[in-house]
Amino acid sequence: SVTKHIRHPAAGDLSFDIEIVVAPHETDQWLVVYTAQPDSPTARLLPILASWDVDTAAPSTRRPRPG
């Protein structure tokens, strides 16, 4: 496992723990899992980032909303 630091343009510095899992018979396929420590600044920021409205995207990249 490793730690990855990412600087988000609006949220600032984020820190993730990364686990990389390789299947024994499919070594060219990897599963990369990013996690944040509970109650860390990154964990507190993730719900805020996830809540940002996707409608601010350019019209050509907007996805239709369900319903």
ZILINMO-V638889 format. One record per residue. N is the residue number from 0. RES is the residue in three letters. PSI is psi in degrees with one decimal (NA if undefined). BURIAL is + if it has 24 or more other ideal C-beta (glycine too) atoms within 12 Angstrom, else -. Layout:
N & RES & PSI & BURIAL
N & RES & PSI & BURIAL
//
This chain:
0 & SER & 152.9 & -
1 & VAL & 168.0 & -
2 & THR & 136.6 & -
3 & LYS & 130.3 & -
4 & HIS & 129.8 & -
5 & ILE & 135.0 & -
6 & ARG & 108.8 & -
7 & HIS & 138.3 & -
8 & PRO & -28.9 & -
9 & ALA & -35.9 & -
10 & ALA & -17.6 & -
11 & GLY & -149.9 & -
12 & ASP & 131.1 & -
13 & LEU & 145.6 & +
14 & SER & 126.5 & +
15 & PHE & 145.0 & +
16 & ASP & 137.7 & -
17 & ILE & 131.7 & -
18 & GLU & 133.8 & -
19 & ILE & 123.2 & -
20 & VAL & 131.0 & -
21 & VAL & 128.6 & -
22 & ALA & 139.4 & -
23 & PRO & -32.0 & -
24 & HIS & 1.7 & -
25 & GLU & 66.1 & -
26 & THR & -11.3 & -
27 & ASP & 0.3 & -
28 & GLN & 129.3 & -
29 & TRP & 146.8 & -
30 & LEU & 119.4 & -
31 & VAL & 121.2 & -
32 & VAL & 120.9 & -
33 & TYR & 129.7 & -
34 & THR & 155.7 & -
35 & ALA & 143.1 & +
36 & GLN & 136.9 & -
37 & PRO & 139.6 & -
38 & ASP & 18.5 & -
39 & SER & 164.3 & -
40 & PRO & -38.5 & -
41 & THR & -45.4 & +
42 & ALA & -34.8 & -
43 & ARG & -29.5 & -
44 & LEU & -28.6 & -
45 & LEU & -44.7 & +
46 & PRO & -33.0 & -
47 & ILE & -46.5 & -
48 & LEU & -39.8 & -
49 & ALA & -25.0 & -
50 & SER & -10.7 & -
51 & TRP & 138.8 & -
52 & ASP & 126.2 & -
53 & VAL & -11.9 & -
54 & ASP & -6.3 & -
55 & THR & -5.1 & -
56 & ALA & 158.7 & -
57 & ALA & 147.2 & -
58 & PRO & -34.9 & -
59 & SER & -16.5 & -
60 & THR & 0.6 & -
61 & ARG & 141.0 & -
62 & ARG & 142.5 & -
63 & PRO & 142.7 & -
64 & ARG & 141.3 & -
65 & PRO & 148.0 & -
66 & GLY & NA & -
//
